[in-house]
Amino acid sequence: MTAPSDKPNTGGLPVPVTPAGASSGAPAEHPPASPAGRGMFGIHGTGDVSGFGGLVRPRKPVEETPRPYGGYFDEVRDALEEAYPEFGEAIEKVVVDRGELTLHVRPERIAEVCQVLRDDLALRFELCSSVSGVDYLGADERRLHVVYQLTSMTYRRRVRLEAAVSAEDPHLPSVTGVYPTADWQERETYDMFGIVFDGHPSLTRILMPDDWEGHPQRKDYPLGGVPVEYKGAEIPPPDRRRSYQ
């Protein structure tokens, strides 16, 4: 025999229980900086339906990787150092992580470095496949980073460039003169993060309306929104959706 249970008999029907920490109808908020990296964006109390609300990500400083790097990474560094005499002034650090090579470049030198990487016969990084932004709010004084993914079609190699600017002075040179494919990518990064690419031929918004205020992918951007109508139904903005634990 089984011991009698104190639980009410519901006839097998599920009992509605509000998950711990869930909220509904939460107003739009400015997410605080979170050095611990809690949640998907370090947010609490908003209508986060992403499933990342309980995520805790440890943060560790990005440090210079000692040589030898392995693979072709040493060859790329040596070739760039030989072709670009200002290497020591322009490159802040070289990081190899998860099998990928990243050159952290001073923002004012980014176009020069791209020019050398494209034109030098020992490098030949002819393709810039992506220019994107990252916001390290609360983790870096120069919180806005621009990431460039370069590919050498000649040598079948990849390298990532990363340049960091502050939110107070988010300026760095455009690389459209070196890589024309960066045109709309820089516009998108400007639109979403407010990073200004000096020398861009037409740095205007590409995703948001021209009169839109703010830059939606910055982590201090309000998390509210506007309802969207789709096939006769109205989808509420994220801050007014149900929260899931």
C-alpha positions as CSV (number, residue, x, y, z in Angstrom):
1,M,0.0,0.0,0.0
2,T,1.1,3.5,-0.6
3,A,1.0,6.2,2.1
4,P,-1.9,8.7,1.8
5,S,-0.9,11.9,0.1
6,D,-1.7,15.4,1.3
7,K,-1.9,16.7,-2.2
8,P,-5.4,17.5,-3.4
9,N,-7.1,15.2,-5.9
10,T,-7.4,17.1,-9.2
11,G,-8.5,14.1,-11.2
12,G,-5.3,14.1,-13.2
13,L,-5.6,17.7,-14.4
14,P,-2.5,19.9,-14.1
15,V,-2.6,22.5,-11.3
16,P,-1.7,26.0,-12.5
17,V,1.4,27.2,-10.7
18,T,3.2,30.5,-11.2
19,P,6.9,29.8,-11.9
20,A,9.2,31.3,-9.3
21,G,10.6,34.6,-10.6
22,A,8.1,34.9,-13.5
23,S,6.3,38.1,-14.1
24,S,3.8,39.4,-16.6
25,G,3.0,42.9,-17.8
26,A,6.4,44.1,-16.7
27,P,7.2,47.6,-18.0
28,A,10.1,48.3,-20.3
29,E,13.3,48.9,-18.4
30,H,16.9,49.9,-19.0
31,P,18.9,46.7,-18.2
32,P,21.7,47.3,-15.7
33,A,25.3,46.5,-16.4
34,S,26.0,43.1,-14.9
35,P,29.7,42.1,-14.4
36,A,28.6,38.6,-13.5
37,G,26.9,38.1,-16.9
38,R,23.5,37.0,-15.5
39,G,20.7,36.3,-18.0
40,M,20.9,36.7,-21.7
41,F,21.4,40.5,-21.3
42,G,21.8,40.8,-17.6
43,I,18.1,41.7,-17.2
44,H,15.6,40.9,-14.5
45,G,11.8,41.6,-14.2
46,T,11.1,42.2,-17.9
47,G,9.1,40.0,-20.1
48,D,12.0,37.9,-21.2
49,V,10.7,34.9,-23.2
50,S,14.1,33.9,-24.6
51,G,14.7,31.1,-22.0
52,F,18.1,32.6,-21.1
53,G,16.9,34.4,-17.9
54,G,18.6,32.0,-15.6
55,L,21.9,31.9,-17.5
56,V,25.1,32.8,-15.6
57,R,28.1,33.4,-17.7
58,P,31.6,33.7,-16.1
59,R,33.6,36.6,-17.6
60,K,37.4,36.3,-17.9
61,P,39.7,39.0,-19.3
62,V,40.9,38.7,-22.9
63,E,44.6,38.3,-22.7
64,E,47.4,38.2,-25.3
65,T,48.1,34.6,-26.5
66,P,51.8,33.6,-26.2
67,R,53.6,32.2,-29.2
68,P,53.7,29.8,-31.0
69,Y,50.0,29.9,-31.9
70,G,50.0,26.9,-34.2
71,G,48.7,26.3,-37.6
72,Y,49.0,29.2,-40.1
73,F,48.5,31.8,-37.4
74,D,52.2,32.4,-36.8
75,E,52.7,32.8,-40.6
76,V,49.9,35.4,-40.8
77,R,51.4,37.4,-37.9
78,D,54.9,37.3,-39.3
79,A,53.8,38.3,-42.8
80,L,51.7,41.2,-41.4
81,E,54.6,42.3,-39.1
82,E,57.0,42.3,-42.1
83,A,54.6,44.1,-44.5
84,Y,53.4,46.7,-42.0
85,P,56.1,48.5,-40.1
86,E,53.6,50.1,-37.7
87,F,52.5,46.7,-36.5
88,G,53.6,47.3,-32.9
89,E,51.6,50.6,-32.7
90,A,48.5,49.4,-34.5
91,I,48.0,45.9,-33.0
92,E,47.0,46.0,-29.3
93,K,47.1,42.2,-28.9
94,V,46.8,38.9,-30.7
95,V,44.4,36.3,-29.3
96,V,44.0,32.7,-30.3
97,D,40.9,31.1,-28.8
98,R,38.8,28.1,-29.9
99,G,40.9,27.6,-33.0
100,E,40.4,31.2,-34.3
101,L,42.9,34.1,-34.7
102,T,41.8,37.6,-33.6
103,L,43.9,40.7,-34.1
104,H,42.8,43.5,-31.7
105,V,43.5,46.7,-33.7
106,R,43.6,50.4,-32.6
107,P,40.4,51.9,-34.1
108,E,42.3,54.7,-35.9
109,R,44.4,52.1,-37.7
110,I,41.8,49.7,-38.8
111,A,41.6,50.8,-42.5
112,E,45.4,50.7,-42.8
113,V,45.6,47.1,-41.4
114,C,42.8,46.0,-43.8
115,Q,44.7,47.5,-46.7
116,V,47.9,45.6,-45.9
117,L,46.0,42.3,-45.2
118,R,44.3,42.6,-48.6
119,D,47.2,43.7,-50.8
120,D,50.3,41.9,-49.4
121,L,51.1,38.9,-51.6
122,A,51.9,36.8,-48.5
123,L,48.5,37.6,-46.9
124,R,45.9,38.2,-49.6
125,F,42.8,38.5,-47.5
126,E,40.6,39.5,-50.4
127,L,37.1,39.1,-48.8
128,C,35.5,40.9,-45.9
129,S,32.5,38.7,-45.3
130,S,31.1,40.5,-42.2
131,V,31.3,43.7,-40.2
132,S,29.3,43.6,-37.0
133,G,29.0,45.2,-33.6
134,V,29.2,44.0,-30.0
135,D,28.3,45.9,-26.8
136,Y,30.3,44.9,-23.7
137,L,28.3,47.0,-21.3
138,G,29.8,46.8,-17.8
139,A,32.8,44.7,-18.9
140,D,34.9,47.2,-21.0
141,E,35.3,50.9,-20.8
142,R,35.5,50.9,-24.6
143,R,32.3,48.9,-24.6
144,L,31.5,49.1,-28.4
145,H,33.5,46.7,-30.4
146,V,33.5,46.3,-34.2
147,V,34.3,42.8,-35.5
148,Y,35.6,42.2,-39.1
149,Q,35.7,38.7,-40.6
150,L,38.3,38.4,-43.4
151,T,38.9,35.5,-45.7
152,S,41.9,34.7,-48.0
153,M,40.5,33.0,-51.0
154,T,44.0,32.5,-52.2
155,Y,45.4,30.7,-49.2
156,R,42.1,29.4,-47.7
157,R,42.6,31.2,-44.4
158,R,40.5,33.3,-42.0
159,V,41.3,36.1,-39.6
160,R,39.2,38.2,-37.4
161,L,39.9,41.9,-36.6
162,E,38.4,43.6,-33.6
163,A,38.4,47.4,-32.8
164,A,37.0,48.9,-29.7
165,V,35.5,52.4,-29.2
166,S,33.7,54.1,-26.3
167,A,30.1,55.1,-26.4
168,E,31.1,58.7,-25.8
169,D,33.3,58.8,-28.9
170,P,32.2,55.9,-31.2
171,H,34.2,56.8,-34.2
172,L,36.6,54.8,-36.4
173,P,37.5,54.9,-40.2
174,S,35.3,53.2,-42.7
175,V,36.9,50.3,-44.6
176,T,34.6,50.6,-47.6
177,G,37.5,51.9,-49.7
178,V,39.3,48.6,-49.1
179,Y,36.3,46.3,-49.0
180,P,33.3,47.6,-50.9
181,T,31.2,44.7,-49.3
182,A,31.4,46.6,-46.0
183,D,29.1,49.3,-47.2
184,W,25.7,48.0,-46.0
185,Q,27.4,46.1,-43.2
186,E,28.8,49.3,-41.7
187,R,25.4,51.0,-42.1
188,E,23.7,48.2,-40.2
189,T,26.3,48.4,-37.4
190,Y,25.8,52.2,-37.3
191,D,22.0,51.7,-37.2
192,M,22.0,49.1,-34.4
193,F,24.9,50.2,-32.3
194,G,25.5,53.9,-33.1
195,I,29.1,53.3,-34.2
196,V,30.1,56.0,-36.7
197,F,32.3,55.0,-39.6
198,D,34.1,58.1,-40.7
199,G,34.5,58.3,-44.5
200,H,31.5,56.1,-45.3
201,P,29.9,57.2,-48.6
202,S,26.4,57.2,-47.2
203,L,26.1,56.4,-43.5
204,T,22.3,56.3,-43.0
205,R,20.0,53.9,-41.3
206,I,19.3,50.7,-43.1
207,L,16.9,48.8,-40.8
208,M,15.2,51.4,-38.7
209,P,13.3,54.5,-39.9
210,D,15.4,57.6,-40.5
211,D,13.7,59.3,-37.5
212,W,14.2,56.4,-35.1
213,E,15.7,57.4,-31.8
214,G,18.4,55.3,-30.3
215,H,20.2,52.1,-31.3
216,P,18.3,48.9,-30.6
217,Q,21.2,46.5,-30.1
218,R,22.9,48.5,-27.4
219,K,22.4,46.8,-24.1
220,D,21.2,50.0,-22.4
221,Y,18.4,50.4,-24.9
222,P,14.9,50.1,-23.5
223,L,13.5,46.6,-23.8
224,G,10.0,47.6,-24.7
225,G,8.5,47.7,-28.1
226,V,5.3,48.2,-30.2
227,P,2.6,45.7,-31.0
228,V,2.8,44.0,-34.4
229,E,-0.2,43.0,-36.5
230,Y,0.1,39.8,-38.4
231,K,-2.7,38.0,-40.3
232,G,-5.4,39.7,-38.2
233,A,-3.7,38.9,-34.9
234,E,-1.9,41.4,-32.7
235,I,1.5,40.3,-31.3
236,P,2.3,42.2,-28.1
237,P,5.8,43.8,-27.6
238,P,8.3,41.7,-25.6
239,D,7.8,43.6,-22.4
240,R,4.1,42.7,-22.3
241,R,4.4,39.0,-23.2
242,R,4.1,36.2,-20.7
243,S,7.3,35.3,-18.9
244,Y,8.7,31.8,-18.8
245,Q,10.9,30.3,-16.1
